[in-house]
Amino acid sequence: MMRIMEVRKIAVLGAGLIGRGICQVAAKGRYEVSLRDTELYYDWTEK
């Protein structure tokens, strides 16, 4: 029998456009979110 566990923490690897969007939606859903990227500095104003 499969046991279903409740997910409360989410880690997203990649702080690009999609990664930020996933984090935003997860945070609004009251999940604890961690966002990581390979860059030490990320220009959020980049278009």
C-alpha positions in Angstrom: 0.0 0.0 0.0 1.3 3.4 -1.0 1.7 6.0 1.7 0.9 9.6 0.8 3.0 12.3 2.5 2.2 16.0 2.6 4.7 18.3 0.8 5.3 21.5 2.7 8.8 22.5 1.4 9.8 23.1 -2.2 13.3 23.8 -3.6 13.6 25.4 -7.1 17.0 25.3 -8.9 17.4 28.2 -11.3 16.3 31.8 -10.6 15.4 32.6 -14.2 11.9 33.6 -15.3 10.3 30.2 -14.9 12.1 29.5 -11.5 10.9 32.8 -10.1 7.4 32.1 -11.3 7.3 28.7 -9.7 8.5 30.1 -6.4 5.9 32.9 -6.5 3.1 30.5 -7.0 4.4 28.0 -4.4 4.8 30.8 -1.8 1.3 32.0 -2.4 0.2 28.5 -1.8 1.8 28.7 1.6 4.7 26.4 0.8 8.1 27.0 2.3 10.3 27.8 -0.7 14.0 27.8 -1.4 15.4 29.4 -4.6 18.9 28.6 -5.7 20.9 29.7 -8.8 24.5 29.2 -10.0 25.1 32.9 -10.3 26.1 34.8 -7.1 24.5 38.0 -8.5 21.4 38.0 -10.6 20.2 41.2 -12.4 16.4 41.1 -11.7 16.0 44.1 -14.0 17.3 42.2 -17.0 14.9 42.1 -19.9 
